[in-house]
């Protein structure tokens, strides 16, 4: 946090708007120089910080993996600023049949990633990170998604969603930070 105080002192005398504009543009240019696409899209800035702190590489694309781990494998990140880690899987495309849905969840959404990281942020820092295997996430979410699938025709937003709770993370995961 001392680095923050140094920067803050250098920016003293500037209005909030001027400070924010300067820092925003600085981050944008820094990421562009590193070949990292828009750091302000969705939770991209948190993914970038998590990748740095966890020793991973930021993924090149917005769709698909969030980062590449130390073994060269694609990983999924879930971020929160709540008091406990959790992970929401929202906007999951609905397939025509439950069998096709299961295949999609296995191959494209959940089991595609060997590890899923649940990252908690506070005061602009990554303060906690837990890892679950893709299989664990699949086993936790499949029953929840099956229930949601059965109700999909009655929903305003016909996409599926389910969450991995703090209790599920604590009981199944490994704390990595």
matplotlib code that plots the C-alpha trace (Angstrom):
import matplotlib.pyplot as plt

x = [0.0, 3.0, 3.2, -0.4, 0.5, 3.5, 1.3, -1.5, 1.0, 2.2, -1.4, -2.3, -3.7, -5.6, -9.3, -10.9, -11.9, -8.3, -6.8, -9.2, -8.7, -4.9, -5.0, -7.6, -5.5, -2.3, -3.8, -5.2, -1.9, 0.1, -2.2, -2.1, 1.7, 1.5, -1.0, -3.8, -7.2, -9.6, -8.8, -12.1, -14.4, -16.5, -14.2, -11.1, -9.2, -9.7, -8.7, -5.5, -4.6, -5.4, -3.2, -0.4, -0.8, -1.2, 1.7, -0.6, -0.7, -3.7, -5.7, -5.6, -9.3, -12.4, -14.3, -13.0, -10.3, -9.6, -5.9, -3.2, -1.7, 1.9, 1.4, 0.2, -3.4, -6.4, -8.2, -11.4, -11.7, -14.6, -14.3, -16.1, -15.7, -18.0, -16.7, -16.4, -15.4, -18.1, -18.6, -21.6, -21.8, -24.3, -25.5, -24.9, -26.3, -29.3, -29.1, -32.1, -32.0, -30.7, -28.3, -26.9, -26.8, -24.7, -22.3, -22.0, -21.3, -18.7, -16.9, -17.3, -18.1, -17.0, -14.8, -13.0, -10.9, -8.9, -9.0, -11.5, -10.2, -12.5, -10.9, -11.9, -10.8, -10.7, -9.2, -8.0, -6.1, -6.5, -6.8, -7.9, -8.0, -9.3, -9.0, -11.4, -11.0, -13.2, -14.7, -15.6, -17.3, -19.1, -20.4, -21.5, -23.2, -24.8, -27.8, -28.4, -28.3, -30.6, -33.2, -32.8, -33.0, -36.4, -37.7, -36.0, -39.2, -40.7, -37.8, -37.6, -33.9, -33.7, -30.0, -28.9, -27.2, -26.0, -23.4, -20.7, -21.2, -18.6, -19.4, -18.9, -15.6, -14.4, -15.4, -14.0, -11.3, -7.7, -6.7, -3.9, -3.7]
y = [0.0, 2.3, 2.5, 3.8, 6.6, 7.6, 7.9, 9.6, 12.2, 12.8, 13.4, 15.7, 19.0, 17.3, 16.9, 13.4, 13.6, 14.5, 11.8, 9.2, 10.2, 10.0, 6.6, 5.2, 6.3, 5.0, 1.5, 1.5, 2.4, 0.0, -2.9, -1.9, -2.0, -5.6, -6.7, -7.0, -6.1, -3.6, -3.9, -2.3, -4.7, -6.8, -8.0, -7.9, -5.7, -8.1, -11.0, -9.2, -8.5, -12.1, -13.4, -11.3, -12.3, -16.0, -16.2, -16.8, -15.2, -13.2, -14.8, -13.0, -13.2, -12.2, -15.4, -18.6, -19.0, -16.0, -16.9, -19.5, -21.1, -22.1, -25.4, -23.8, -24.8, -22.6, -21.6, -19.9, -17.0, -15.9, -12.6, -11.0, -8.1, -9.8, -10.9, -14.6, -16.1, -17.3, -17.8, -17.1, -18.8, -16.7, -16.4, -20.0, -20.8, -23.1, -26.2, -27.9, -31.0, -31.8, -34.3, -31.6, -29.2, -31.7, -32.1, -28.4, -28.0, -30.7, -29.6, -25.9, -24.5, -26.4, -29.4, -27.5, -25.9, -28.1, -25.4, -22.7, -19.9, -18.0, -14.7, -12.2, -8.5, -5.8, -2.3, -2.9, -6.0, -9.7, -10.8, -14.4, -17.1, -20.7, -23.3, -26.1, -28.7, -28.6, -31.9, -30.5, -27.5, -29.7, -32.0, -29.0, -27.1, -29.9, -30.5, -26.8, -26.3, -29.2, -27.6, -24.3, -26.1, -27.5, -24.0, -22.2, -21.8, -19.8, -17.4, -13.9, -14.5, -18.0, -18.4, -20.7, -19.6, -21.2, -20.4, -22.1, -21.0, -20.1, -23.3, -25.4, -23.6, -24.1, -27.8, -28.7, -26.2, -25.5, -22.0, -20.7, -17.2]
z = [0.0, 0.3, -3.5, -3.5, -1.0, -3.2, -6.3, -4.3, -3.1, -6.6, -7.8, -4.9, -6.0, -8.8, -8.6, -8.3, -11.9, -13.0, -10.9, -12.1, -15.8, -15.4, -13.7, -16.1, -19.1, -17.5, -17.0, -20.5, -22.1, -19.9, -20.9, -24.5, -24.4, -23.0, -25.6, -23.0, -24.4, -22.7, -18.9, -18.1, -19.7, -17.3, -14.5, -16.7, -14.4, -11.5, -13.8, -14.7, -11.1, -10.1, -12.9, -11.7, -8.0, -8.8, -11.3, -14.2, -17.7, -18.7, -21.5, -24.9, -25.6, -23.6, -24.3, -23.0, -20.4, -18.1, -17.7, -18.3, -15.2, -14.5, -16.3, -19.5, -18.8, -19.2, -16.0, -15.0, -12.5, -10.4, -8.5, -5.6, -3.2, -0.6, 2.8, 1.6, -1.7, -4.0, -7.7, -9.9, -13.3, -15.2, -18.8, -19.6, -23.0, -23.1, -25.3, -26.9, -24.7, -21.3, -22.8, -25.1, -22.1, -20.1, -23.0, -23.3, -19.6, -19.7, -22.9, -23.1, -19.7, -16.6, -17.3, -20.0, -17.2, -14.9, -12.2, -11.2, -9.0, -6.6, -5.9, -3.2, -3.5, -0.9, -1.0, -4.6, -3.7, -4.1, -0.5, -0.9, -3.6, -3.5, -6.2, -7.1, -9.9, -12.9, -11.8, -8.4, -9.9, -12.4, -9.5, -7.5, -10.3, -12.3, -9.9, -9.6, -13.3, -13.9, -11.7, -13.5, -16.9, -16.0, -15.4, -18.3, -20.4, -17.6, -17.2, -18.6, -19.3, -20.8, -19.9, -17.0, -13.8, -10.6, -8.0, -6.0, -2.4, 0.2, 2.1, -1.1, -1.7, 1.9, 2.0, -1.4, -2.4, -1.6, -0.5, -2.7, -1.3]

ax = plt.figure().add_subplot(projection="3d")
ax.plot(x, y, z, "-o")
ax.set_aspect("equal")
plt.show()
